[in-house]
Amino acid sequence: MEISASIAQTIVSKLKGALQHEINLFDTRGVVIASTDHSRIGGVHGAAQLAIEQRRTIAVHDNNQFVGARPGINAPVMIGNQVVAVVGITGQCDEVAQYGDIIRKMTEILIRENLDQHTRFDRRLMQANLIDMITREIPDTVSIAYLASALSISLDRSRTVIVGRFDHGVAPQHIRESIVNHITGLLEQSPQSIWSAGAGRCVMLVDTQEVYDIDQHLQTIVDTINQQYIGAKLRFGIGTQCTQIQEYAKSHELANRALQWSTFTQTQDVAHYNTIDLGMVITALPKRDAQYIIQHMLGNIDEHTLDEYSAIMRAYSTYNGAITKAAQSLYIHKNTLQNKLNTIAQVTGYNPRNHKDYALLTIAFTLRDWLAFTNQPVHRIAQ
């Protein structure tokens, strides 16, 4: 096992803070890879080589005793039964010998901490790569199988894709760290679930056999984050269940649609794709088809008037056709609202009071709002 130079330098700097002596860290060849005396980095140290070979602390009493060595002690650092490094303290032996065992143990602890951090980082990186590969439209099955094997992940188990994101851009670092901690807590008892979290969103492939009440868990995370960090509105979209590699891309797409629809409607914090109803239709329509429908039904009306009609239809829908309540929400008289509904019928040719026409108008106005929300302006289509 090799220790990187950056980790080694961090370790000697921390040890230097505990002792007023120069500290050196040697790799398993006896080469100085970090030191509080930078001039010594890269040098070969005979005493360190002997400490590795004999697995014991080697004392140096004078400059000529070992190649590249100065007075001090050099203790092998063990992880399990393996020597992973040697730590040296420069100084007179009778003065620094008392620190030998303490420094060796401190070095072992610091190396273990850094190894744990790197192991967690490496696993998270592999999980992120696996999620990226498995949710592609054309998955790379060979690479997926390799990563899954490295992570001890079975590809035959049933999982559901979940996507999380904030309503407004990228959350600050401390909020993202909090989310990572919450997700880690949620999935720590589920070794067959994998997840990744970036600056803008998180993706989870949750094992449905290991994690129960996922909605409640996710809602708890949402409530906690939203309460702790005012203005940080977190939402989750849940796709369909997957049992084969080829199903993940579609589940990922549907989870994103559910999340986007939830953000658009400002309704559910945790939205299943199969519960978004009208959203299934709206989010599935290609942009050109949506524009054609809008133009066909509303194309001859100016944008200002469409904004007014859209607000009327929204209130009429919200209060389920109750004229008085809808009028009150718009701060107009109920007779005024009735007149405006009649005008919509005359101008569009679709009567909001007719169930069939109401459904068509709702789709047309919702599509118009949806395209605006997704930053897709409505263009006039040549007939």
Backbone torsions as a table, in degrees:
resi	resn	phi	psi	omega
1	MET	NA	128.0	-179.0
2	GLU	-102.9	140.0	177.3
3	ILE	-102.5	130.0	-178.4
4	SER	-68.4	154.1	-179.1
5	ALA	-62.4	-35.7	-178.2
6	SER	-66.9	-42.5	177.5
7	ILE	-64.4	-43.4	-179.3
8	ALA	-60.0	-42.8	-179.4
9	GLN	-66.3	-36.7	176.5
10	THR	-61.6	-41.7	-178.4
11	ILE	-65.2	-47.9	-177.8
12	VAL	-65.7	-32.9	177.8
13	SER	-64.7	-40.8	178.1
14	LYS	-67.0	-39.4	179.6
15	LEU	-67.9	-36.5	179.0
16	LYS	-60.8	-32.9	178.6
17	GLY	-66.2	-22.5	-178.9
18	ALA	-91.9	-21.7	-178.0
19	LEU	-132.3	149.9	176.6
20	GLN	-96.3	49.4	178.2
21	HIS	-136.7	156.0	176.7
22	GLU	-70.9	139.1	-177.7
23	ILE	-118.9	137.5	176.8
24	ASN	-124.8	146.6	174.4
25	LEU	-126.0	127.9	-175.5
26	PHE	-112.0	146.3	175.3
27	ASP	-82.2	-173.0	-174.2
28	THR	-77.3	2.9	172.4
29	ARG	-103.2	-2.9	-178.2
30	GLY	84.3	19.8	178.8
31	VAL	-96.6	137.4	178.5
32	VAL	-70.7	115.1	179.2
33	ILE	-104.4	-13.7	176.1
34	ALA	-158.0	144.7	-179.3
35	SER	-160.2	150.4	173.0
36	THR	-76.3	-12.9	171.0
37	ASP	-107.3	95.4	-171.3
38	HIS	-61.3	-20.3	-179.8
39	SER	-67.5	-18.0	-176.5
40	ARG	-91.8	-10.2	-177.8
41	ILE	-64.8	130.1	180.0
42	GLY	99.4	-13.0	-179.6
43	GLY	-78.7	150.4	176.4
44	VAL	-88.2	138.2	-172.6
45	HIS	-124.2	111.3	-177.0
46	GLY	-62.9	-38.5	-179.0
47	ALA	-67.0	-37.8	177.6
48	ALA	-64.7	-39.2	178.1
49	GLN	-62.6	-40.2	179.0
50	LEU	-69.0	-37.0	177.9
51	ALA	-62.7	-37.1	178.2
52	ILE	-69.5	-45.3	-177.4
53	GLU	-64.2	-43.4	-175.5
54	GLN	-97.2	-5.4	178.3
55	ARG	55.4	43.2	178.1
56	ARG	-147.6	162.9	-179.9
57	THR	-71.7	132.6	-179.5
58	ILE	-113.7	126.5	178.4
59	ALA	-94.9	141.9	176.2
60	VAL	-118.5	122.1	-174.6
61	HIS	-99.2	-23.9	177.7
62	ASP	-149.4	168.1	-173.4
63	ASN	-66.8	-18.6	-174.6
64	ASN	-100.3	1.9	-174.0
65	GLN	-73.1	-39.5	179.7
66	PHE	-136.7	152.5	177.7
67	VAL	-62.2	128.9	174.7
68	GLY	71.6	9.5	-174.3
69	ALA	-105.0	150.5	172.3
70	ARG	-120.2	163.4	-179.8
71	PRO	-54.1	139.8	-179.8
72	GLY	152.4	-166.9	177.8
73	ILE	-124.8	153.2	-176.3
74	ASN	-136.0	113.7	-172.6
75	ALA	-112.1	132.4	177.6
76	PRO	-70.6	138.0	178.9
77	VAL	-102.6	122.8	-173.7
78	MET	-109.1	136.3	167.2
79	ILE	-120.9	107.6	-170.7
80	GLY	70.0	-127.5	177.9
81	ASN	-103.0	13.1	-175.0
82	GLN	-110.3	133.8	172.5
83	VAL	-78.6	120.2	-176.9
84	VAL	-107.3	-14.4	-179.1
85	ALA	-173.0	173.6	171.7
86	VAL	-130.6	136.9	177.0
87	VAL	-111.7	133.8	-178.8
88	GLY	-120.9	145.0	176.0
89	ILE	-119.5	122.9	-179.0
90	THR	-86.0	132.4	179.5
91	GLY	153.7	173.3	177.5
92	GLN	-63.8	135.4	-172.5
93	CYS	-57.3	-43.6	-178.1
94	ASP	-67.1	-17.5	179.4
95	GLU	-90.3	-39.0	-173.7
96	VAL	-99.0	-11.5	-176.8
97	ALA	-58.2	-33.8	-178.2
98	GLN	-64.7	-20.3	-178.6
99	TYR	-93.3	-8.6	-172.2
100	GLY	-55.2	-52.9	-176.4
101	ASP	-67.9	-37.6	-180.0
102	ILE	-64.1	-47.1	-179.0
103	ILE	-65.4	-38.8	178.7
104	ARG	-61.1	-46.1	-179.3
105	LYS	-66.6	-40.4	177.8
106	MET	-61.9	-40.6	179.3
107	THR	-64.4	-42.0	177.8
108	GLU	-59.6	-43.5	179.7
109	ILE	-62.8	-45.6	-178.6
110	LEU	-65.3	-38.6	178.0
111	ILE	-65.8	-44.1	178.5
112	ARG	-59.9	-43.7	179.0
113	GLU	-59.7	-44.8	-179.7
114	ASN	-68.4	-36.5	177.0
115	LEU	-65.1	-41.1	177.8
116	ASP	-61.4	-43.2	179.4
117	GLN	-62.8	-43.2	-179.4
118	HIS	-69.4	-35.9	177.9
119	THR	-63.4	-44.3	178.5
120	ARG	-63.9	-41.8	179.8
121	PHE	-63.6	-45.0	-179.5
122	ASP	-62.5	-40.5	179.7
123	ARG	-66.1	-41.9	178.8
124	ARG	-63.9	-39.3	178.7
125	LEU	-64.1	-42.7	178.5
126	MET	-65.3	-39.3	177.9
127	GLN	-63.5	-42.2	179.1
128	ALA	-62.5	-41.5	178.2
129	ASN	-65.3	-40.3	179.2
130	LEU	-64.2	-43.7	179.0
131	ILE	-62.5	-42.7	179.4
132	ASP	-60.7	-43.7	-177.4
133	MET	-71.2	-40.9	-172.7
134	ILE	-77.5	-18.0	179.7
135	THR	-99.2	5.6	175.3
136	ARG	-73.4	153.0	-179.9
137	GLU	-61.7	-38.0	174.7
138	ILE	-117.7	94.1	-174.4
139	PRO	-72.4	145.7	175.5
140	ASP	-87.5	92.4	-171.1
141	THR	-64.0	-31.8	-179.5
142	VAL	-67.7	-49.3	179.2
143	SER	-65.4	-37.3	178.3
144	ILE	-61.8	-45.0	-179.9
145	ALA	-62.9	-39.3	179.6
146	TYR	-64.0	-49.9	-178.9
147	LEU	-64.8	-41.0	179.1
148	ALA	-61.0	-40.6	178.6
149	SER	-65.1	-42.4	179.5
150	ALA	-62.7	-31.3	-179.6
151	LEU	-93.0	0.1	-176.2
152	SER	58.5	41.3	179.4
153	ILE	-102.7	127.7	175.8
154	SER	-85.6	128.9	179.8
155	LEU	-85.9	-1.4	-177.3
156	ASP	-93.2	-3.2	-177.1
157	ARG	-88.0	159.8	-178.6
158	SER	-85.8	128.9	179.4
159	ARG	-136.1	158.4	176.7
160	THR	-121.8	136.7	179.7
161	VAL	-87.2	131.2	178.6
162	ILE	-127.8	133.5	178.4
163	VAL	-120.8	132.5	178.1
164	GLY	-119.7	145.0	-179.2
165	ARG	-160.4	155.8	174.5
166	PHE	-87.2	149.2	179.0
167	ASP	-61.7	-37.4	-171.6
168	HIS	-120.2	89.7	170.8
169	GLY	63.9	-152.2	-175.2
170	VAL	-91.5	131.1	179.6
171	ALA	-76.4	153.8	175.6
172	PRO	-59.3	158.9	-175.0
173	GLN	-55.7	-43.7	-175.7
174	HIS	-66.4	-29.8	177.7
175	ILE	-73.4	-41.8	178.3
176	ARG	-61.5	-40.1	178.0
177	GLU	-63.4	-37.9	178.3
178	SER	-63.9	-41.7	178.7
179	ILE	-63.2	-44.0	177.9
180	VAL	-57.3	-43.6	179.2
181	ASN	-63.1	-40.3	179.5
182	HIS	-67.1	-42.6	179.6
183	ILE	-66.3	-40.7	177.0
184	THR	-58.9	-43.6	178.0
185	GLY	-64.0	-37.6	-179.5
186	LEU	-67.1	-40.8	-170.8
187	LEU	-105.2	5.6	-176.9
188	GLU	-65.4	-24.0	177.8
189	GLN	-95.9	14.0	-178.5
190	SER	-129.1	80.9	-177.3
191	PRO	-64.1	-17.2	179.7
192	GLN	-93.1	2.1	172.7
193	SER	-96.6	143.9	178.2
194	ILE	-130.9	156.4	-177.6
195	TRP	-156.5	161.2	173.4
196	SER	-144.5	150.5	-179.9
197	ALA	-137.4	127.7	177.3
198	GLY	-115.9	-164.5	-177.6
199	ALA	-68.8	-32.6	-173.9
200	GLY	-105.3	-22.3	-174.9
201	ARG	-161.9	172.2	174.0
202	CYS	-131.0	151.6	178.2
203	VAL	-131.2	133.3	178.0
204	MET	-125.7	137.8	170.1
205	LEU	-111.7	94.5	-169.1
206	VAL	-92.3	127.7	177.7
207	ASP	-71.9	116.9	-174.8
208	THR	-73.0	-13.9	177.5
209	GLN	-86.5	-18.0	-176.4
210	GLU	-105.6	-27.6	-175.7
211	VAL	-114.8	121.4	179.4
212	TYR	-110.2	160.1	178.6
213	ASP	52.5	44.2	-176.1
214	ILE	-60.4	-36.3	179.2
215	ASP	-59.1	-44.0	-178.4
216	GLN	-66.9	-39.9	177.9
217	HIS	-62.0	-45.7	-179.1
218	LEU	-65.8	-39.7	179.2
219	GLN	-64.4	-35.6	177.5
220	THR	-64.1	-42.2	177.4
221	ILE	-62.1	-46.1	179.5
222	VAL	-58.6	-49.3	-177.7
223	ASP	-61.9	-41.8	-178.7
224	THR	-64.5	-47.9	-179.1
225	ILE	-63.9	-45.6	-177.2
226	ASN	-66.6	-29.9	178.3
227	GLN	-78.1	-38.9	-177.0
228	GLN	-75.0	-32.8	-174.3
229	TYR	-127.2	95.8	-177.3
230	ILE	-61.6	132.1	179.4
231	GLY	90.3	-8.9	178.4
232	ALA	-94.4	84.8	-176.3
233	LYS	-85.4	108.8	-178.5
234	LEU	-99.9	139.9	177.0
235	ARG	-137.4	158.7	175.6
236	PHE	-129.1	140.8	172.3
237	GLY	-114.4	136.4	-175.7
238	ILE	-116.6	125.7	180.0
239	GLY	-87.0	-158.5	-178.1
240	THR	-93.7	165.2	-178.2
241	GLN	-75.4	140.2	-177.5
242	CYS	-119.3	137.2	174.3
243	THR	-123.6	-8.8	179.0
244	GLN	-133.0	153.7	-178.7
245	ILE	-55.4	-40.2	-175.4
246	GLN	-67.0	-11.9	-176.8
247	GLU	-91.2	-14.4	-174.1
248	TYR	-68.1	-38.9	-178.6
249	ALA	-59.9	-43.6	-179.8
250	LYS	-67.9	-42.7	178.6
251	SER	-61.6	-39.9	178.2
252	HIS	-63.4	-43.1	177.9
253	GLU	-62.1	-42.9	-178.4
254	LEU	-70.0	-34.9	175.9
255	ALA	-62.8	-41.2	177.5
256	ASN	-64.9	-39.2	177.8
257	ARG	-63.8	-44.2	179.6
258	ALA	-61.5	-41.7	179.6
259	LEU	-65.1	-44.2	-178.9
260	GLN	-66.7	-39.2	178.9
261	TRP	-66.4	-39.7	177.6
262	SER	-61.3	-40.8	178.0
263	THR	-67.4	-40.6	-180.0
264	PHE	-63.2	-46.0	-176.7
265	THR	-86.3	-14.0	-177.9
266	GLN	55.4	45.4	-178.7
267	THR	-112.7	-97.4	-173.9
268	GLN	-69.1	140.3	172.0
269	ASP	-81.0	-33.6	178.2
270	VAL	-122.5	107.9	-171.6
271	ALA	-116.7	121.8	170.4
272	HIS	-81.7	139.8	178.7
273	TYR	-57.8	-40.3	-175.3
274	ASN	-76.0	8.3	176.6
275	THR	-120.4	5.0	-175.2
276	ILE	-89.6	1.4	170.1
277	ASP	50.5	-108.5	-177.8
278	LEU	-56.7	-30.6	178.9
279	GLY	-59.9	-29.1	177.1
280	MET	-60.4	-39.9	-179.2
281	VAL	-75.3	-50.3	-174.3
282	ILE	-61.8	-46.8	-175.4
283	THR	-73.7	-17.8	-178.3
284	ALA	-87.8	-19.7	-176.0
285	LEU	-71.8	129.3	173.3
286	PRO	-61.5	152.3	-176.5
287	LYS	-54.9	-45.3	-176.9
288	ARG	-63.8	-40.2	178.7
289	ASP	-65.6	-40.3	178.5
290	ALA	-62.1	-42.9	179.6
291	GLN	-64.3	-37.4	179.1
292	TYR	-63.7	-43.6	179.9
293	ILE	-62.2	-45.2	180.0
294	ILE	-60.8	-46.1	-178.5
295	GLN	-66.2	-40.0	-179.0
296	HIS	-61.5	-39.8	-175.2
297	MET	-95.2	-30.4	-171.8
298	LEU	-129.1	8.7	-168.1
299	GLY	-64.3	-22.7	-176.5
300	ASN	-95.0	9.6	-176.0
301	ILE	-108.8	136.8	-179.1
302	ASP	-70.7	158.6	-173.1
303	GLU	-61.9	-40.0	-179.6
304	HIS	-61.6	-44.0	179.2
305	THR	-67.4	-38.1	177.8
306	LEU	-62.2	-38.1	176.9
307	ASP	-60.5	-41.7	179.5
308	GLU	-66.1	-46.8	179.9
309	TYR	-63.3	-36.7	179.6
310	SER	-62.5	-43.5	178.6
311	ALA	-63.8	-38.9	179.1
312	ILE	-65.0	-46.4	-179.9
313	MET	-64.7	-36.0	-179.8
314	ARG	-65.7	-44.5	178.7
315	ALA	-66.1	-41.6	-179.6
316	TYR	-61.5	-39.0	179.0
317	SER	-73.1	-43.8	-177.2
318	THR	-57.0	-39.1	-177.3
319	TYR	-101.9	21.1	170.8
320	ASN	52.7	40.0	177.0
321	GLY	83.0	4.1	178.5
322	ALA	-76.9	104.8	-171.9
323	ILE	-60.0	-47.2	-175.4
324	THR	-60.3	-48.3	-178.8
325	LYS	-66.7	-40.4	179.0
326	ALA	-63.6	-42.6	179.5
327	ALA	-63.3	-41.8	179.4
328	GLN	-61.9	-38.9	-179.4
329	SER	-67.1	-25.1	178.8
330	LEU	-95.0	-2.6	-178.5
331	TYR	60.3	42.0	175.7
332	ILE	-132.0	164.7	178.3
333	HIS	-73.6	151.4	-177.5
334	LYS	-64.2	-31.4	178.0
335	ASN	-67.3	-35.7	176.9
336	THR	-62.9	-42.8	179.0
337	LEU	-62.9	-43.2	179.2
338	GLN	-61.2	-40.2	178.3
339	ASN	-64.0	-39.1	179.9
340	LYS	-68.9	-37.8	175.8
341	LEU	-62.4	-39.4	177.2
342	ASN	-64.4	-38.6	179.5
343	THR	-65.3	-41.4	177.3
344	ILE	-58.3	-42.9	179.4
345	ALA	-61.9	-42.8	-178.1
346	GLN	-68.3	-44.0	-174.5
347	VAL	-73.8	-41.3	-175.8
348	THR	-91.0	-26.1	-174.0
349	GLY	87.0	4.9	178.5
350	TYR	-122.8	124.9	-175.0
351	ASN	-91.6	117.3	-179.5
352	PRO	-59.1	-21.9	-178.2
353	ARG	-83.9	-9.9	176.8
354	ASN	-92.4	127.9	-172.6
355	HIS	-56.5	-46.1	-179.2
356	LYS	-64.0	-47.7	-179.8
357	ASP	-65.0	-38.1	178.7
358	TYR	-59.0	-44.1	-179.5
359	ALA	-61.9	-42.0	-179.4
360	LEU	-67.4	-41.7	177.7
361	LEU	-63.8	-40.9	179.1
362	THR	-59.8	-44.3	179.2
363	ILE	-63.6	-44.4	-177.4
364	ALA	-63.1	-47.8	-179.2
365	PHE	-69.3	-35.9	177.9
366	THR	-66.2	-41.1	176.6
367	LEU	-60.3	-40.8	178.6
368	ARG	-61.2	-46.2	178.8
369	ASP	-65.6	-37.2	-177.7
370	TRP	-64.8	-44.6	179.0
371	LEU	-64.0	-36.8	176.6
372	ALA	-66.1	-41.2	179.9
373	PHE	-63.9	-39.4	-178.7
374	THR	-90.3	14.1	177.5
375	ASN	58.0	41.0	176.4
376	GLN	-119.5	91.3	-175.9
377	PRO	-60.2	147.9	178.8
378	VAL	-79.4	121.5	177.2
379	HIS	-105.9	145.1	175.9
380	ARG	-70.6	129.8	-177.9
381	ILE	-101.3	130.2	-178.6
382	ALA	-65.4	134.6	-178.6
383	GLN	-84.6	NA	NA
